[in-house]
């Protein structure tokens, strides 16, 4: 009888240890998952910031290019008007 009771106690303890182990593994899995989610969010945010900076840089370069072209056009127009004025004075 005492052996049977000890066997029940041993089985209960083994079951308890198994449940505790399963809960510990579950908690560890959830912690790892949360850590991965946080790291993913940080990396994603950094990539978005880098993308926005790059986009801003490209827009700035395009604006500078457009302004330079506009200045060149204005210079050509001024030169053309000066030539017209000279031609009308000589002609």
PyMOL Python script that loads the backbone (N, CA, C, O; Angstrom):
from pymol import cmd

cmd.read_pdbstr("""\
ATOM      1  N   UNK A   1       0.819  -1.195   0.000  1.00  0.00           N
ATOM      2  CA  UNK A   1       0.000   0.000   0.000  1.00  0.00           C
ATOM      3  C   UNK A   1       0.866   1.263   0.000  1.00  0.00           C
ATOM      4  O   UNK A   1       0.611   2.220  -0.731  1.00  0.00           O
ATOM      5  N   UNK A   2       1.901   1.227   0.849  1.00  0.00           N
ATOM      6  CA  UNK A   2       2.775   2.383   0.934  1.00  0.00           C
ATOM      7  C   UNK A   2       3.528   2.595  -0.376  1.00  0.00           C
ATOM      8  O   UNK A   2       3.787   3.735  -0.759  1.00  0.00           O
ATOM      9  N   UNK A   3       3.876   1.529  -1.057  1.00  0.00           N
ATOM     10  CA  UNK A   3       4.555   1.616  -2.339  1.00  0.00           C
ATOM     11  C   UNK A   3       3.635   2.239  -3.377  1.00  0.00           C
ATOM     12  O   UNK A   3       4.079   3.031  -4.208  1.00  0.00           O
ATOM     13  N   UNK A   4       2.366   1.888  -3.334  1.00  0.00           N
ATOM     14  CA  UNK A   4       1.390   2.452  -4.268  1.00  0.00           C
ATOM     15  C   UNK A   4       1.225   3.940  -4.022  1.00  0.00           C
ATOM     16  O   UNK A   4       1.146   4.727  -4.965  1.00  0.00           O
ATOM     17  N   UNK A   5       1.174   4.327  -2.747  1.00  0.00           N
ATOM     18  CA  UNK A   5       1.051   5.747  -2.411  1.00  0.00           C
ATOM     19  C   UNK A   5       2.287   6.518  -2.862  1.00  0.00           C
ATOM     20  O   UNK A   5       2.176   7.626  -3.387  1.00  0.00           O
ATOM     21  N   UNK A   6       3.454   5.937  -2.660  1.00  0.00           N
ATOM     22  CA  UNK A   6       4.697   6.593  -3.076  1.00  0.00           C
ATOM     23  C   UNK A   6       4.733   6.739  -4.599  1.00  0.00           C
ATOM     24  O   UNK A   6       5.210   7.749  -5.116  1.00  0.00           O
ATOM     25  N   UNK A   7       4.233   5.740  -5.309  1.00  0.00           N
ATOM     26  CA  UNK A   7       4.179   5.801  -6.768  1.00  0.00           C
ATOM     27  C   UNK A   7       3.263   6.929  -7.214  1.00  0.00           C
ATOM     28  O   UNK A   7       3.578   7.645  -8.164  1.00  0.00           O
ATOM     29  N   UNK A   8       2.121   7.094  -6.530  1.00  0.00           N
ATOM     30  CA  UNK A   8       1.193   8.189  -6.861  1.00  0.00           C
ATOM     31  C   UNK A   8       1.859   9.538  -6.595  1.00  0.00           C
ATOM     32  O   UNK A   8       1.726  10.476  -7.382  1.00  0.00           O
ATOM     33  N   UNK A   9       2.572   9.619  -5.483  1.00  0.00           N
ATOM     34  CA  UNK A   9       3.266  10.866  -5.146  1.00  0.00           C
ATOM     35  C   UNK A   9       4.334  11.171  -6.195  1.00  0.00           C
ATOM     36  O   UNK A   9       4.459  12.305  -6.657  1.00  0.00           O
ATOM     37  N   UNK A  10       5.099  10.145  -6.563  1.00  0.00           N
ATOM     38  CA  UNK A  10       6.140  10.322  -7.579  1.00  0.00           C
ATOM     39  C   UNK A  10       5.545  10.754  -8.912  1.00  0.00           C
ATOM     40  O   UNK A  10       6.099  11.618  -9.592  1.00  0.00           O
ATOM     41  N   UNK A  11       4.427  10.160  -9.285  1.00  0.00           N
ATOM     42  CA  UNK A  11       3.759  10.522 -10.548  1.00  0.00           C
ATOM     43  C   UNK A  11       3.233  11.951 -10.480  1.00  0.00           C
ATOM     44  O   UNK A  11       3.324  12.696 -11.455  1.00  0.00           O
ATOM     45  N   UNK A  12       2.684  12.333  -9.328  1.00  0.00           N
ATOM     46  CA  UNK A  12       2.167  13.690  -9.165  1.00  0.00           C
ATOM     47  C   UNK A  12       3.309  14.703  -9.262  1.00  0.00           C
ATOM     48  O   UNK A  12       3.174  15.741  -9.910  1.00  0.00           O
ATOM     49  N   UNK A  13       4.435  14.392  -8.614  1.00  0.00           N
ATOM     50  CA  UNK A  13       5.586  15.290  -8.678  1.00  0.00           C
ATOM     51  C   UNK A  13       6.132  15.390 -10.100  1.00  0.00           C
ATOM     52  O   UNK A  13       6.484  16.479 -10.554  1.00  0.00           O
ATOM     53  N   UNK A  14       6.205  14.273 -10.797  1.00  0.00           N
ATOM     54  CA  UNK A  14       6.682  14.273 -12.181  1.00  0.00           C
ATOM     55  C   UNK A  14       5.749  15.093 -13.062  1.00  0.00           C
ATOM     56  O   UNK A  14       6.195  15.857 -13.918  1.00  0.00           O
ATOM     57  N   UNK A  15       4.447  14.926 -12.840  1.00  0.00           N
ATOM     58  CA  UNK A  15       3.457  15.682 -13.614  1.00  0.00           C
ATOM     59  C   UNK A  15       3.599  17.174 -13.332  1.00  0.00           C
ATOM     60  O   UNK A  15       3.536  18.003 -14.240  1.00  0.00           O
ATOM     61  N   UNK A  16       3.792  17.501 -12.038  1.00  0.00           N
ATOM     62  CA  UNK A  16       3.951  18.897 -11.638  1.00  0.00           C
ATOM     63  C   UNK A  16       5.199  19.496 -12.294  1.00  0.00           C
ATOM     64  O   UNK A  16       5.149  20.607 -12.821  1.00  0.00           O
ATOM     65  N   UNK A  17       6.316  18.764 -12.263  1.00  0.00           N
ATOM     66  CA  UNK A  17       7.553  19.243 -12.876  1.00  0.00           C
ATOM     67  C   UNK A  17       7.380  19.418 -14.380  1.00  0.00           C
ATOM     68  O   UNK A  17       7.910  20.361 -14.967  1.00  0.00           O
ATOM     69  N   UNK A  18       6.647  18.521 -14.989  1.00  0.00           N
ATOM     70  CA  UNK A  18       6.396  18.613 -16.431  1.00  0.00           C
ATOM     71  C   UNK A  18       5.584  19.856 -16.757  1.00  0.00           C
ATOM     72  O   UNK A  18       5.879  20.562 -17.721  1.00  0.00           O
ATOM     73  N   UNK A  19       4.557  20.124 -15.950  1.00  0.00           N
ATOM     74  CA  UNK A  19       3.725  21.319 -16.162  1.00  0.00           C
ATOM     75  C   UNK A  19       4.546  22.589 -15.962  1.00  0.00           C
ATOM     76  O   UNK A  19       4.442  23.538 -16.738  1.00  0.00           O
ATOM     77  N   UNK A  20       5.366  22.591 -14.904  1.00  0.00           N
ATOM     78  CA  UNK A  20       6.207  23.763 -14.642  1.00  0.00           C
ATOM     79  C   UNK A  20       7.176  23.975 -15.804  1.00  0.00           C
ATOM     80  O   UNK A  20       7.366  25.102 -16.261  1.00  0.00           O
ATOM     81  N   UNK A  21       7.786  22.892 -16.277  1.00  0.00           N
ATOM     82  CA  UNK A  21       8.703  22.991 -17.411  1.00  0.00           C
ATOM     83  C   UNK A  21       8.006  23.517 -18.653  1.00  0.00           C
ATOM     84  O   UNK A  21       8.557  24.343 -19.381  1.00  0.00           O
ATOM     85  N   UNK A  22       6.791  23.036 -18.894  1.00  0.00           N
ATOM     86  CA  UNK A  22       6.036  23.493 -20.064  1.00  0.00           C
ATOM     87  C   UNK A  22       5.706  24.973 -19.944  1.00  0.00           C
ATOM     88  O   UNK A  22       5.794  25.711 -20.925  1.00  0.00           O
ATOM     89  N   UNK A  23       5.327  25.411 -18.748  1.00  0.00           N
ATOM     90  CA  UNK A  23       5.003  26.828 -18.550  1.00  0.00           C
ATOM     91  C   UNK A  23       6.251  27.699 -18.695  1.00  0.00           C
ATOM     92  O   UNK A  23       6.192  28.795 -19.253  1.00  0.00           O
ATOM     93  N   UNK A  24       7.383  27.197 -18.185  1.00  0.00           N
ATOM     94  CA  UNK A  24       8.631  27.949 -18.335  1.00  0.00           C
ATOM     95  C   UNK A  24       9.022  28.079 -19.808  1.00  0.00           C
ATOM     96  O   UNK A  24       9.443  29.147 -20.252  1.00  0.00           O
ATOM     97  N   UNK A  25       8.881  26.989 -20.556  1.00  0.00           N
ATOM     98  CA  UNK A  25       9.202  27.037 -21.991  1.00  0.00           C
ATOM     99  C   UNK A  25       8.252  27.983 -22.721  1.00  0.00           C
ATOM    100  O   UNK A  25       8.666  28.731 -23.607  1.00  0.00           O
ATOM    101  N   UNK A  26       6.977  27.942 -22.343  1.00  0.00           N
ATOM    102  CA  UNK A  26       5.988  28.822 -22.968  1.00  0.00           C
ATOM    103  C   UNK A  26       6.333  30.286 -22.683  1.00  0.00           C
ATOM    104  O   UNK A  26       6.276  31.131 -23.577  1.00  0.00           O
ATOM    105  N   UNK A  27       6.689  30.575 -21.429  1.00  0.00           N
ATOM    106  CA  UNK A  27       7.048  31.946 -21.067  1.00  0.00           C
ATOM    107  C   UNK A  27       8.290  32.395 -21.836  1.00  0.00           C
ATOM    108  O   UNK A  27       8.350  33.520 -22.333  1.00  0.00           O
ATOM    109  N   UNK A  28       9.275  31.509 -21.927  1.00  0.00           N
ATOM    110  CA  UNK A  28      10.501  31.838 -22.653  1.00  0.00           C
ATOM    111  C   UNK A  28      10.211  32.087 -24.133  1.00  0.00           C
ATOM    112  O   UNK A  28      10.770  32.999 -24.742  1.00  0.00           O
ATOM    113  N   UNK A  29       9.335  31.270 -24.697  1.00  0.00           N
ATOM    114  CA  UNK A  29       8.951  31.452 -26.097  1.00  0.00           C
ATOM    115  C   UNK A  29       8.272  32.800 -26.299  1.00  0.00           C
ATOM    116  O   UNK A  29       8.557  33.504 -27.268  1.00  0.00           O
ATOM    117  N   UNK A  30       7.377  33.157 -25.390  1.00  0.00           N
ATOM    118  CA  UNK A  30       6.685  34.448 -25.494  1.00  0.00           C
ATOM    119  C   UNK A  30       7.662  35.607 -25.336  1.00  0.00           C
ATOM    120  O   UNK A  30       7.553  36.612 -26.037  1.00  0.00           O
ATOM    121  N   UNK A  31       8.618  35.470 -24.414  1.00  0.00           N
ATOM    122  CA  UNK A  31       9.617  36.525 -24.226  1.00  0.00           C
ATOM    123  C   UNK A  31      10.468  36.686 -25.486  1.00  0.00           C
ATOM    124  O   UNK A  31      10.731  37.803 -25.931  1.00  0.00           O
ATOM    125  N   UNK A  32      10.889  35.566 -26.047  1.00  0.00           N
ATOM    126  CA  UNK A  32      11.691  35.620 -27.277  1.00  0.00           C
ATOM    127  C   UNK A  32      10.895  36.238 -28.417  1.00  0.00           C
ATOM    128  O   UNK A  32      11.423  37.027 -29.202  1.00  0.00           O
ATOM    129  N   UNK A  33       9.633  35.874 -28.499  1.00  0.00           N
ATOM    130  CA  UNK A  33       8.773  36.424 -29.551  1.00  0.00           C
ATOM    131  C   UNK A  33       8.628  37.934 -29.384  1.00  0.00           C
ATOM    132  O   UNK A  33       8.699  38.683 -30.358  1.00  0.00           O
ATOM    133  N   UNK A  34       8.425  38.373 -28.148  1.00  0.00           N
ATOM    134  CA  UNK A  34       8.299  39.810 -27.884  1.00  0.00           C
ATOM    135  C   UNK A  34       9.593  40.540 -28.217  1.00  0.00           C
ATOM    136  O   UNK A  34       9.576  41.639 -28.770  1.00  0.00           O
ATOM    137  N   UNK A  35      10.711  39.916 -27.875  1.00  0.00           N
ATOM    138  CA  UNK A  35      12.012  40.522 -28.173  1.00  0.00           C
ATOM    139  C   UNK A  35      12.205  40.654 -29.681  1.00  0.00           C
ATOM    140  O   UNK A  35      12.664  41.689 -30.164  1.00  0.00           O
ATOM    141  N   UNK A  36      11.856  39.611 -30.416  1.00  0.00           N
ATOM    142  CA  UNK A  36      11.978  39.645 -31.878  1.00  0.00           C
ATOM    143  C   UNK A  36      11.061  40.708 -32.463  1.00  0.00           C
ATOM    144  O   UNK A  36      11.461  41.446 -33.363  1.00  0.00           O
ATOM    145  N   UNK A  37       9.826  40.793 -31.953  1.00  0.00           N
ATOM    146  CA  UNK A  37       8.891  41.817 -32.435  1.00  0.00           C
ATOM    147  C   UNK A  37       9.447  43.219 -32.197  1.00  0.00           C
ATOM    148  O   UNK A  37       9.361  44.082 -33.071  1.00  0.00           O
ATOM    149  N   UNK A  38      10.019  43.443 -31.011  1.00  0.00           N
ATOM    150  CA  UNK A  38      10.573  44.759 -30.692  1.00  0.00           C
ATOM    151  C   UNK A  38      11.755  45.082 -31.600  1.00  0.00           C
ATOM    152  O   UNK A  38      11.863  46.197 -32.110  1.00  0.00           O
ATOM    153  N   UNK A  39      12.636  44.112 -31.801  1.00  0.00           N
ATOM    154  CA  UNK A  39      13.789  44.336 -32.675  1.00  0.00           C
ATOM    155  C   UNK A  39      13.350  44.589 -34.111  1.00  0.00           C
ATOM    156  O   UNK A  39      13.917  45.436 -34.801  1.00  0.00           O
ATOM    157  N   UNK A  40      12.342  43.855 -34.553  1.00  0.00           N
ATOM    158  CA  UNK A  40      11.813  44.047 -35.906  1.00  0.00           C
ATOM    159  C   UNK A  40      11.240  45.449 -36.061  1.00  0.00           C
ATOM    160  O   UNK A  40      11.450  46.102 -37.082  1.00  0.00           O
ATOM    161  N   UNK A  41      10.516  45.907 -35.047  1.00  0.00           N
ATOM    162  CA  UNK A  41       9.936  47.246 -35.085  1.00  0.00           C
ATOM    163  C   UNK A  41      11.037  48.303 -35.162  1.00  0.00           C
ATOM    164  O   UNK A  41      10.938  49.256 -35.936  1.00  0.00           O
ATOM    165  N   UNK A  42      12.079  48.132 -34.361  1.00  0.00           N
ATOM    166  CA  UNK A  42      13.185  49.096 -34.357  1.00  0.00           C
ATOM    167  C   UNK A  42      13.864  49.134 -35.720  1.00  0.00           C
ATOM    168  O   UNK A  42      14.123  50.209 -36.260  1.00  0.00           O
ATOM    169  N   UNK A  43      14.149  47.968 -36.271  1.00  0.00           N
ATOM    170  CA  UNK A  43      14.805  47.903 -37.582  1.00  0.00           C
ATOM    171  C   UNK A  43      13.913  48.517 -38.653  1.00  0.00           C
ATOM    172  O   UNK A  43      14.386  49.264 -39.511  1.00  0.00           O
ATOM    173  N   UNK A  44      12.630  48.202 -38.601  1.00  0.00           N
ATOM    174  CA  UNK A  44      11.683  48.743 -39.582  1.00  0.00           C
ATOM    175  C   UNK A  44      11.634  50.266 -39.497  1.00  0.00           C
ATOM    176  O   UNK A  44      11.634  50.955 -40.517  1.00  0.00           O
ATOM    177  N   UNK A  45      11.593  50.780 -38.278  1.00  0.00           N
ATOM    178  CA  UNK A  45      11.547  52.231 -38.084  1.00  0.00           C
ATOM    179  C   UNK A  45      12.815  52.886 -38.624  1.00  0.00           C
ATOM    180  O   UNK A  45      12.752  53.929 -39.275  1.00  0.00           O
ATOM    181  N   UNK A  46      13.968  52.270 -38.353  1.00  0.00           N
ATOM    182  CA  UNK A  46      15.229  52.821 -38.868  1.00  0.00           C
ATOM    183  C   UNK A  46      15.241  52.822 -40.390  1.00  0.00           C
ATOM    184  O   UNK A  46      15.692  53.786 -41.008  1.00  0.00           O
ATOM    185  N   UNK A  47      14.753  51.753 -40.990  1.00  0.00           N
ATOM    186  CA  UNK A  47      14.717  51.668 -42.461  1.00  0.00           C
ATOM    187  C   UNK A  47      13.799  52.749 -43.034  1.00  0.00           C
ATOM    188  O   UNK A  47      14.115  53.368 -44.050  1.00  0.00           O
ATOM    189  N   UNK A  48      12.660  52.969 -42.373  1.00  0.00           N
ATOM    190  CA  UNK A  48      11.744  54.008 -42.842  1.00  0.00           C
ATOM    191  C   UNK A  48      12.404  55.380 -42.757  1.00  0.00           C
ATOM    192  O   UNK A  48      12.271  56.197 -43.668  1.00  0.00           O
ATOM    193  N   UNK A  49      13.119  55.630 -41.653  1.00  0.00           N
ATOM    194  CA  UNK A  49      13.817  56.905 -41.499  1.00  0.00           C
ATOM    195  C   UNK A  49      14.876  57.073 -42.583  1.00  0.00           C
ATOM    196  O   UNK A  49      15.006  58.145 -43.174  1.00  0.00           O
ATOM    197  N   UNK A  50      15.631  56.006 -42.840  1.00  0.00           N
ATOM    198  CA  UNK A  50      16.654  56.066 -43.885  1.00  0.00           C
ATOM    199  C   UNK A  50      16.016  56.336 -45.242  1.00  0.00           C
ATOM    200  O   UNK A  50      16.543  57.112 -46.039  1.00  0.00           O
ATOM    201  N   UNK A  51      14.886  55.695 -45.498  1.00  0.00           N
ATOM    202  CA  UNK A  51      14.183  55.901 -46.761  1.00  0.00           C
ATOM    203  C   UNK A  51      13.708  57.336 -46.910  1.00  0.00           C
ATOM    204  O   UNK A  51      13.814  57.927 -47.984  1.00  0.00           O
ATOM    205  N   UNK A  52      13.185  57.889 -45.827  1.00  0.00           N
ATOM    206  CA  UNK A  52      12.711  59.274 -45.875  1.00  0.00           C
ATOM    207  C   UNK A  52      13.873  60.241 -46.089  1.00  0.00           C
ATOM    208  O   UNK A  52      13.756  61.207 -46.843  1.00  0.00           O
ATOM    209  N   UNK A  53      15.002  59.971 -45.413  1.00  0.00           N
ATOM    210  CA  UNK A  53      16.177  60.834 -45.603  1.00  0.00           C
ATOM    211  C   UNK A  53      16.662  60.767 -47.039  1.00  0.00           C
ATOM    212  O   UNK A  53      17.001  61.787 -47.639  1.00  0.00           O
ATOM    213  N   UNK A  54      16.692  59.559 -47.585  1.00  0.00           N
ATOM    214  CA  UNK A  54      17.146  59.395 -48.968  1.00  0.00           C
ATOM    215  C   UNK A  54      16.184  60.090 -49.926  1.00  0.00           C
ATOM    216  O   UNK A  54      16.608  60.757 -50.870  1.00  0.00           O
ATOM    217  N   UNK A  55      14.901  59.931 -49.679  1.00  0.00           N
ATOM    218  CA  UNK A  55      13.897  60.581 -50.530  1.00  0.00           C
ATOM    219  C   UNK A  55      14.050  62.098 -50.460  1.00  0.00           C
ATOM    220  O   UNK A  55      13.979  62.779 -51.484  1.00  0.00           O
ATOM    221  N   UNK A  56      14.260  62.627 -49.256  1.00  0.00           N
ATOM    222  CA  UNK A  56      14.449  64.068 -49.099  1.00  0.00           C
ATOM    223  C   UNK A  56      15.693  64.527 -49.852  1.00  0.00           C
ATOM    224  O   UNK A  56      15.682  65.568 -50.510  1.00  0.00           O
ATOM    225  N   UNK A  57      16.774  63.734 -49.750  1.00  0.00           N
ATOM    226  CA  UNK A  57      18.008  64.078 -50.456  1.00  0.00           C
ATOM    227  C   UNK A  57      17.805  64.108 -51.956  1.00  0.00           C
ATOM    228  O   UNK A  57      18.300  65.006 -52.637  1.00  0.00           O
ATOM    229  N   UNK A  58      17.079  63.132 -52.472  1.00  0.00           N
ATOM    230  CA  UNK A  58      16.818  63.075 -53.914  1.00  0.00           C
ATOM    231  C   UNK A  58      15.958  64.255 -54.338  1.00  0.00           C
ATOM    232  O   UNK A  58      16.223  64.889 -55.359  1.00  0.00           O
ATOM    233  N   UNK A  59      14.932  64.548 -53.555  1.00  0.00           N
ATOM    234  CA  UNK A  59      14.076  65.703 -53.892  1.00  0.00           C
ATOM    235  C   UNK A  59      14.897  66.990 -53.905  1.00  0.00           C
ATOM    236  O   UNK A  59      14.712  67.845 -54.771  1.00  0.00           O
ATOM    237  N   UNK A  60      15.797  67.118 -52.944  1.00  0.00           N
ATOM    238  CA  UNK A  60      16.644  68.308 -52.880  1.00  0.00           C
ATOM    239  C   UNK A  60      17.535  68.397 -54.114  1.00  0.00           C
ATOM    240  O   UNK A  60      17.681  69.466 -54.706  1.00  0.00           O
ATOM    241  N   UNK A  61      18.128  67.275 -54.496  1.00  0.00           N
ATOM    242  CA  UNK A  61      18.976  67.257 -55.691  1.00  0.00           C
ATOM    243  C   UNK A  61      18.180  67.635 -56.936  1.00  0.00           C
ATOM    244  O   UNK A  61      18.663  68.389 -57.780  1.00  0.00           O
ATOM    245  N   UNK A  62      16.969  67.116 -57.048  1.00  0.00           N
ATOM    246  CA  UNK A  62      16.121  67.432 -58.202  1.00  0.00           C
ATOM    247  C   UNK A  62      15.789  68.916 -58.213  1.00  0.00           C
ATOM    248  O   UNK A  62      15.818  69.559 -59.262  1.00  0.00           O
ATOM    249  N   UNK A  63      15.475  69.454 -57.047  1.00  0.00           N
ATOM    250  CA  UNK A  63      15.137  70.877 -56.969  1.00  0.00           C
ATOM    251  C   UNK A  63      16.343  71.740 -57.356  1.00  0.00           C
ATOM    252  O   UNK A  63      16.196  72.734 -58.066  1.00  0.00           O
ATOM    253  N   UNK A  64      17.516  71.361 -56.894  1.00  0.00           N
ATOM    254  CA  UNK A  64      18.735  72.100 -57.259  1.00  0.00           C
ATOM    255  C   UNK A  64      18.954  72.025 -58.765  1.00  0.00           C
ATOM    256  O   UNK A  64      19.250  73.036 -59.402  1.00  0.00           O
ATOM    257  N   UNK A  65      18.809  70.832 -59.334  1.00  0.00           N
ATOM    258  CA  UNK A  65      18.973  70.653 -60.774  1.00  0.00           C
ATOM    259  C   UNK A  65      17.980  71.531 -61.537  1.00  0.00           C
ATOM    260  O   UNK A  65      18.352  72.213 -62.491  1.00  0.00           O
ATOM    261  N   UNK A  66      16.717  71.510 -61.110  1.00  0.00           N
ATOM    262  CA  UNK A  66      15.692  72.315 -61.794  1.00  0.00           C
ATOM    263  C   UNK A  66      16.022  73.802 -61.696  1.00  0.00           C
ATOM    264  O   UNK A  66      15.858  74.540 -62.668  1.00  0.00           O
ATOM    265  N   UNK A  67      16.482  74.244 -60.533  1.00  0.00           N
ATOM    266  CA  UNK A  67      16.839  75.658 -60.365  1.00  0.00           C
ATOM    267  C   UNK A  67      18.020  76.038 -61.255  1.00  0.00           C
ATOM    268  O   UNK A  67      18.045  77.129 -61.826  1.00  0.00           O
ATOM    269  N   UNK A  68      18.996  75.141 -61.372  1.00  0.00           N
ATOM    270  CA  UNK A  68      20.138  75.412 -62.246  1.00  0.00           C
ATOM    271  C   UNK A  68      19.689  75.517 -63.697  1.00  0.00           C
ATOM    272  O   UNK A  68      20.128  76.412 -64.420  1.00  0.00           O
ATOM    273  N   UNK A  69      18.827  74.618 -64.124  1.00  0.00           N
ATOM    274  CA  UNK A  69      18.334  74.653 -65.511  1.00  0.00           C
ATOM    275  C   UNK A  69      17.538  75.930 -65.753  1.00  0.00           C
ATOM    276  O   UNK A  69      17.659  76.555 -66.807  1.00  0.00           O
ATOM    277  N   UNK A  70      16.734  76.308 -64.783  1.00  0.00           N
ATOM    278  CA  UNK A  70      15.947  77.535 -64.920  1.00  0.00           C
ATOM    279  C   UNK A  70      16.877  78.747 -65.029  1.00  0.00           C
ATOM    280  O   UNK A  70      16.625  79.657 -65.820  1.00  0.00           O
ATOM    281  N   UNK A  71      17.941  78.756 -64.240  1.00  0.00           N
ATOM    282  CA  UNK A  71      18.909  79.860 -64.302  1.00  0.00           C
ATOM    283  C   UNK A  71      19.591  79.889 -65.666  1.00  0.00           C
ATOM    284  O   UNK A  71      19.813  80.963 -66.224  1.00  0.00           O
ATOM    285  N   UNK A  72      19.924  78.723 -66.203  1.00  0.00           N
ATOM    286  CA  UNK A  72      20.542  78.660 -67.527  1.00  0.00           C
ATOM    287  C   UNK A  72      19.593  79.191 -68.596  1.00  0.00           C
ATOM    288  O   UNK A  72      20.014  79.908 -69.505  1.00  0.00           O
ATOM    289  N   UNK A  73      18.319  78.842 -68.488  1.00  0.00           N
ATOM    290  CA  UNK A  73      17.327  79.327 -69.455  1.00  0.00           C
ATOM    291  C   UNK A  73      17.222  80.841 -69.369  1.00  0.00           C
ATOM    292  O   UNK A  73      17.162  81.522 -70.394  1.00  0.00           O
ATOM    293  N   UNK A  74      17.199  81.367 -68.163  1.00  0.00           N
ATOM    294  CA  UNK A  74      17.120  82.817 -67.985  1.00  0.00           C
ATOM    295  C   UNK A  74      18.347  83.486 -68.595  1.00  0.00           C
ATOM    296  O   UNK A  74      18.221  84.521 -69.249  1.00  0.00           O
ATOM    297  N   UNK A  75      19.526  82.915 -68.392  1.00  0.00           N
ATOM    298  CA  UNK A  75      20.747  83.475 -68.979  1.00  0.00           C
ATOM    299  C   UNK A  75      20.667  83.491 -70.504  1.00  0.00           C
ATOM    300  O   UNK A  75      21.063  84.468 -71.138  1.00  0.00           O
ATOM    301  N   UNK A  76      20.158  82.416 -71.087  1.00  0.00           N
ATOM    302  CA  UNK A  76      20.031  82.346 -72.545  1.00  0.00           C
ATOM    303  C   UNK A  76      19.025  83.387 -73.026  1.00  0.00           C
ATOM    304  O   UNK A  76      19.253  84.041 -74.044  1.00  0.00           O
ATOM    305  N   UNK A  77      17.933  83.546 -72.316  1.00  0.00           N
ATOM    306  CA  UNK A  77      16.920  84.547 -72.703  1.00  0.00           C
ATOM    307  C   UNK A  77      17.521  85.949 -72.628  1.00  0.00           C
ATOM    308  O   UNK A  77      17.307  86.771 -73.520  1.00  0.00           O
ATOM    309  N   UNK A  78      18.269  86.216 -71.567  1.00  0.00           N
ATOM    310  CA  UNK A  78      18.903  87.534 -71.432  1.00  0.00           C
ATOM    311  C   UNK A  78      19.885  87.766 -72.580  1.00  0.00           C
ATOM    312  O   UNK A  78      19.916  88.848 -73.167  1.00  0.00           O
ATOM    313  N   UNK A  79      20.674  86.765 -72.892  1.00  0.00           N
ATOM    314  CA  UNK A  79      21.628  86.883 -73.995  1.00  0.00           C
ATOM    315  C   UNK A  79      20.893  87.115 -75.310  1.00  0.00           C
ATOM    316  O   UNK A  79      21.319  87.937 -76.121  1.00  0.00           O
ATOM    317  N   UNK A  80      19.808  86.408 -75.523  1.00  0.00           N
ATOM    318  CA  UNK A  80      19.013  86.575 -76.737  1.00  0.00           C
ATOM    319  C   UNK A  80      18.440  87.989 -76.813  1.00  0.00           C
ATOM    320  O   UNK A  80      18.483  88.616 -77.872  1.00  0.00           O
ATOM    321  N   UNK A  81      17.914  88.485 -75.724  1.00  0.00           N
ATOM    322  CA  UNK A  81      17.346  89.838 -75.707  1.00  0.00           C
ATOM    323  C   UNK A  81      18.434  90.887 -75.952  1.00  0.00           C
ATOM    324  O   UNK A  81      18.209  91.875 -76.652  1.00  0.00           O
ATOM    325  N   UNK A  82      19.601  90.664 -75.376  1.00  0.00           N
ATOM    326  CA  UNK A  82      20.718  91.596 -75.616  1.00  0.00           C
ATOM    327  C   UNK A  82      21.115  91.590 -77.090  1.00  0.00           C
ATOM    328  O   UNK A  82      21.366  92.642 -77.677  1.00  0.00           O
ATOM    329  N   UNK A  83      21.169  90.402 -77.680  1.00  0.00           N
ATOM    330  CA  UNK A  83      21.503  90.315 -79.107  1.00  0.00           C
ATOM    331  C   UNK A  83      20.433  90.998 -79.948  1.00  0.00           C
ATOM    332  O   UNK A  83      20.762  91.699 -80.904  1.00  0.00           O
ATOM    333  N   UNK A  84      19.169  90.809 -79.616  1.00  0.00           N
ATOM    334  CA  UNK A  84      18.080  91.469 -80.353  1.00  0.00           C
ATOM    335  C   UNK A  84      18.222  92.979 -80.261  1.00  0.00           C
ATOM    336  O   UNK A  84      18.037  93.697 -81.243  1.00  0.00           O
ATOM    337  N   UNK A  85      18.556  93.450 -79.057  1.00  0.00           N
ATOM    338  CA  UNK A  85      18.705  94.898 -78.867  1.00  0.00           C
ATOM    339  C   UNK A  85      19.863  95.427 -79.707  1.00  0.00           C
ATOM    340  O   UNK A  85      19.742  96.485 -80.324  1.00  0.00           O
ATOM    341  N   UNK A  86      20.976  94.709 -79.740  1.00  0.00           N
ATOM    342  CA  UNK A  86      22.126  95.135 -80.543  1.00  0.00           C
ATOM    343  C   UNK A  86      21.779  95.123 -82.024  1.00  0.00           C
ATOM    344  O   UNK A  86      22.134  96.046 -82.757  1.00  0.00           O
ATOM    345  N   UNK A  87      21.081  94.074 -82.466  1.00  0.00           N
ATOM    346  CA  UNK A  87      20.729  93.970 -83.879  1.00  0.00           C
ATOM    347  C   UNK A  87      19.757  95.068 -84.295  1.00  0.00           C
ATOM    348  O   UNK A  87      19.825  95.577 -85.414  1.00  0.00           O
ATOM    349  N   UNK A  88      18.860  95.424 -83.394  1.00  0.00           N
ATOM    350  CA  UNK A  88      17.903  96.472 -83.760  1.00  0.00           C
ATOM    351  C   UNK A  88      18.585  97.839 -83.803  1.00  0.00           C
ATOM    352  O   UNK A  88      18.136  98.720 -84.536  1.00  0.00           O
ATOM    353  N   UNK A  89      19.647  98.033 -83.044  1.00  0.00           N
ATOM    354  CA  UNK A  89      20.383  99.301 -83.068  1.00  0.00           C
ATOM    355  C   UNK A  89      21.242  99.417 -84.320  1.00  0.00           C
ATOM    356  O   UNK A  89      21.424 100.512 -84.851  1.00  0.00           O
ATOM    357  N   UNK A  90      21.763  98.301 -84.786  1.00  0.00           N
ATOM    358  CA  UNK A  90      22.635  98.339 -85.957  1.00  0.00           C
ATOM    359  C   UNK A  90      21.837  98.235 -87.250  1.00  0.00           C
ATOM    360  O   UNK A  90      22.321  98.631 -88.310  1.00  0.00           O
ATOM    361  N   UNK A  91      20.641  97.716 -87.175  1.00  0.00           N
ATOM    362  CA  UNK A  91      19.874  97.458 -88.379  1.00  0.00           C
ATOM    363  C   UNK A  91      18.982  98.520 -88.761  1.00  0.00           C
ATOM    364  O   UNK A  91      18.282  98.407 -89.767  1.00  0.00           O
TER     365      UNK A  91
END
""", "prot")
cmd.dss("prot")
cmd.show_as("cartoon", "prot")
cmd.util.cbc("prot")
cmd.orient("prot")
